[in-house]
Amino acid sequence: MTSKPSMLYRISGGRFGRPPAKPETGCPGGCGCARAVAGGSGIQQTTTRRNFLRRNFLGFVGVGMAGFAATLAGIPIIGALFSTPARSEQIWHVVGEVDDFPVDETVKVEFVDVEAVPWSGPAARNAAWLRRTDEESFIAFSVYCTHVGCPVSWRAGASLFICPCHGGVFDREGEVVAGPPQSPLVRLDVRVQDGDVQILASPVPVTGERPS
């Protein structure tokens, strides 16, 4: 409800008397509602801005990580750590001179696998059992049993290769005599070049337990 201005207020041109009451706005709290509405709008704007910043930050992090990974892939050393080395050629390993090996004697020779990756450590070392059969001929066997890959030993008195892990036994030609191995010892290629005996190493297939 709106009250009328007093007579004095009208005569004095609004300088004296009671001014007319302001019309009711329907908001008992005066401008508090406006402040509340304004405050709510501010909260909404703040929340929207926070979400926007969060999305941009996550997007930036994702792009940054992708760029970092691409950079690592472009560094030769880092790339080598996460890649499988390609073997494009056969590599022969010199294990000694011909005169170092008596005829019909089986000896263990060791060599460093130059094809191994830089972090191989002791695993880069390889070995074989080598026998000189005549003046210029040799045969060689992988030192690893074909059962599960344990190194075999040579028993000269019995002319047998013995695996200490599961009792595998091989004759002097590498053929299975007893125990769980299913395959003979792996034959390695041997050659004589410029007086040096060279061995071409190869992976050893393992077969696991012999089926019953």
C-alpha positions in Angstrom: 0.0 0.0 0.0 1.3 3.5 -1.0 0.7 6.6 1.3 0.1 10.1 -0.2 2.6 12.9 0.5 1.7 15.5 3.1 0.2 18.9 2.1 3.4 20.7 3.3 5.5 18.5 1.1 3.4 19.4 -1.9 3.3 23.1 -1.2 7.0 23.4 -0.5 7.9 21.5 -3.7 9.3 18.6 -1.8 11.5 20.6 0.6 9.5 20.0 3.7 6.9 17.5 5.0 6.5 13.8 4.5 7.5 12.4 1.2 5.4 9.7 -0.3 6.2 6.2 0.8 8.1 4.0 -1.7 6.0 1.3 -3.3 6.4 -2.2 -1.9 8.6 -4.3 -4.1 7.4 -7.7 -2.8 10.8 -8.2 -1.3 10.7 -7.9 2.5 14.4 -7.8 2.7 14.8 -4.8 0.5 17.8 -5.2 -1.7 18.9 -8.3 0.1 17.3 -10.5 -2.5 19.1 -8.7 -5.3 22.4 -9.3 -3.4 21.5 -12.9 -3.0 20.7 -13.2 -6.7 23.9 -11.4 -7.5 25.8 -13.6 -5.1 24.4 -16.7 -6.6 25.4 -15.5 -10.1 28.9 -14.9 -8.8 29.1 -18.5 -7.3 27.9 -19.9 -10.7 30.5 -17.8 -12.5 33.3 -18.9 -10.2 32.3 -22.6 -10.5 32.2 -22.3 -14.3 35.6 -20.6 -14.4 37.1 -23.3 -12.1 35.8 -26.1 -14.4 37.1 -24.3 -17.4 40.6 -24.0 -15.8 40.5 -27.6 -14.7 39.7 -28.8 -18.2 42.4 -26.7 -19.8 44.9 -27.9 -17.2 44.2 -31.5 -17.8 44.3 -31.0 -21.6 47.7 -29.2 -21.2 49.0 -32.1 -19.1 47.9 -34.7 -21.7 49.5 -32.8 -24.5 52.7 -32.3 -22.5 53.0 -36.0 -21.7 52.4 -37.0 -25.3 55.1 -34.5 -26.4 57.5 -35.9 -23.7 57.0 -39.5 -24.9 57.6 -38.4 -28.5 60.8 -36.7 -27.4 62.0 -39.8 -25.6 61.3 -41.9 -28.7 63.5 -39.5 -30.7 66.5 -39.9 -28.4 68.7 -42.8 -29.6 69.7 -44.0 -26.1 66.2 -43.9 -24.7 64.8 -45.5 -27.9 67.3 -48.3 -27.5 66.1 -49.1 -24.0 62.5 -49.7 -25.3 63.2 -51.4 -28.6 64.2 -54.9 -29.6 67.6 -54.9 -31.3 67.5 -56.1 -34.8 70.0 -58.8 -35.9 70.7 -58.1 -39.6 73.8 -60.3 -40.0 75.4 -63.4 -38.6 78.3 -62.8 -36.2 81.0 -65.4 -35.7 82.8 -65.5 -32.4 86.5 -66.3 -32.2 87.2 -68.8 -29.4 90.9 -69.5 -30.0 93.4 -70.7 -32.5 93.4 -74.2 -34.0 96.5 -75.3 -32.2 94.9 -74.4 -28.8 92.7 -77.5 -29.1 94.1 -81.1 -29.0 92.4 -83.6 -31.3 89.4 -85.6 -29.8 89.4 -83.5 -26.6 86.1 -81.8 -25.5 86.7 -78.4 -23.9 84.4 -75.6 -22.8 84.9 -72.2 -24.6 83.4 -68.9 -23.6 82.8 -65.8 -25.6 81.0 -62.5 -25.2 77.8 -62.2 -27.2 78.4 -58.9 -29.1 74.8 -58.9 -30.3 73.5 -58.6 -26.7 71.9 -55.3 -25.6 74.1 -52.9 -23.5 72.4 -53.8 -20.2 72.8 -57.5 -20.5 75.7 -57.7 -18.0 76.7 -61.3 -17.2 73.9 -62.6 -19.5 76.0 -61.3 -22.5 78.5 -64.1 -21.8 77.9 -67.3 -23.7 79.6 -70.7 -23.8 79.9 -73.9 -25.9 81.4 -77.3 -25.7 84.0 -77.7 -28.5 85.7 -80.8 -29.8 88.4 -81.0 -32.4 87.7 -84.1 -34.5 90.8 -84.0 -36.8 93.4 -81.5 -37.9 91.0 -79.0 -39.4 87.6 -80.1 -38.2 85.6 -79.2 -35.1 82.1 -79.8 -33.7 80.5 -77.7 -31.1 77.4 -78.0 -28.8 75.5 -75.4 -26.9 76.4 -75.6 -23.2 72.7 -75.3 -22.3 70.4 -78.3 -21.8 67.3 -78.4 -24.1 65.0 -79.3 -21.1 64.9 -75.9 -19.3 68.2 -74.3 -20.2 70.5 -75.3 -17.4 74.2 -75.5 -18.3 75.5 -79.1 -18.8 78.9 -80.4 -17.7 81.2 -82.8 -19.6 82.3 -86.0 -17.9 85.3 -87.1 -19.9 85.6 -90.5 -18.2 82.0 -91.4 -19.1 81.9 -89.5 -22.4 78.6 -87.9 -21.3 77.1 -84.5 -20.9 75.2 -84.3 -17.6 72.6 -81.7 -16.6 72.7 -81.1 -12.9 69.1 -79.6 -12.7 66.9 -82.5 -13.6 69.2 -85.4 -14.5 69.3 -85.0 -18.2 72.1 -87.1 -19.9 73.5 -86.8 -23.4 76.1 -88.8 -25.2 79.3 -87.4 -26.7 77.3 -86.6 -29.9 74.8 -84.7 -27.9 72.0 -87.2 -28.2 69.6 -87.8 -25.3 70.5 -90.8 -23.2 68.3 -90.3 -20.1 66.2 -87.8 -18.2 63.5 -85.4 -19.2 65.1 -83.7 -22.3 63.2 -84.3 -25.5 65.8 -82.9 -27.9 69.5 -83.4 -28.4 72.0 -80.7 -27.5 72.0 -77.9 -30.0 74.8 -78.1 -32.6 76.6 -74.9 -33.3 78.3 -74.0 -36.6 82.1 -74.0 -36.4 84.6 -72.8 -39.0 88.3 -72.2 -39.2 89.4 -68.9 -40.8 92.9 -67.6 -40.9 93.9 -70.1 -38.2 91.1 -69.0 -35.8 88.3 -71.2 -34.6 85.0 -69.4 -34.9 81.6 -70.3 -33.5 78.2 -69.0 -34.7 76.0 -68.9 -31.7 72.2 -69.5 -32.0 69.2 -69.5 -29.6 68.6 -72.7 -27.6 65.1 -74.2 -27.9 63.8 -75.6 -24.6 61.1 -78.2 -24.5 60.1 -78.6 -20.9 59.1 -81.9 -19.4 58.9 -85.0 -21.5 55.3 -86.2 -21.8 54.4 -89.4 -20.0 
